[in-house]
Amino acid sequence: MPGVASCTPGGYSAVLMTGTIQYAVPGMHCGHCERAVKEELAAVAGVSAVDVDLETKLVTVSGDALDDRPLRAAIEAAGYDAA
């Protein structure tokens, strides 16, 4: 998965990923959980698709210039922890 270095507003270097990133989200268990996570992640810049598998508790995010920090923050905003 190719990455592009970027500088965050705080001056920290971040690696922006193109392709997919997968997160384990063990707290998800129903359709409401799935919708909440998908809606929050879809609003993050660069996200083109979100796939949630409730059986395996995995969330796969696809897109361009994906940044781990805002993706994890979106999962937390939906009320869940990303492992």
N, C-alpha and C positions, 0 to 999 in steps of 0.2 A: 504494500500500500504506500504510494508516494506521499511525501509530506512537504510542506512549504513553511519555512520559518517566518514568523511574524513577530511584531513587538506589540505587547498589550499596553493599555494606557498607563499602567503602573511601571512600565519599563521592563517587564519580565518577558523573556522569550517564550513563545508558544509554538508548537508544531501543529499546523493545520493539516488535517488528513483528508484525502480524496478517496472515496470508495465507501467502505462500510466500517462501522464500529459496533461492537456487540456488548451489551450489559446484562448481567444477571440482576433481576429485580425480584427477590424472593417474596415480597409482600403482596404481589399481584395474585388475584384468585378469581376474578369475575369480569364480566363485560364492562362494568363501570370502571374498574381498574384499567382495563385496556384502553378505553376511550380517554380517560384522564391523562394517561401517559402519552398517548398518541397526540392529543391536542397540544399539550405543552411542548413536546419535541418538535412538532410540525411548525411551531412558531419561531424556532431557532434559525438564525441565518445559515444558509447553506444546505439545510435539510431538504431532500427531495422525496424521501419515502421513509416510513416507519413501519416495521413489522413486529407484532407482539405475539409470542407463543406462550399462552397461559399454562400449558402443560409442562413446558420446560422452564418457565419463568424467565425467558430470554427476550430481550428487546434488541432488534437490529435496526440501526440507523444508517441510511444511505444518503450520500450527497457530495457536495464539493466544499472544500475549505472547512471541514468539520473540526470543531475545537472541543476537546473533552470537557473543559470546565463549564461552559454554558449548557452542554448536554446533560451533565450530571445535575446542574442547578435546575434544569427543567424537570428532570425526574423527581427531584426533591420538592419542587413547587407543586407537583401532582400529588405529593403526599407519600412518596416512597423513597427507599434508599437503593442506590445502585452499587452493586458489588463489582 
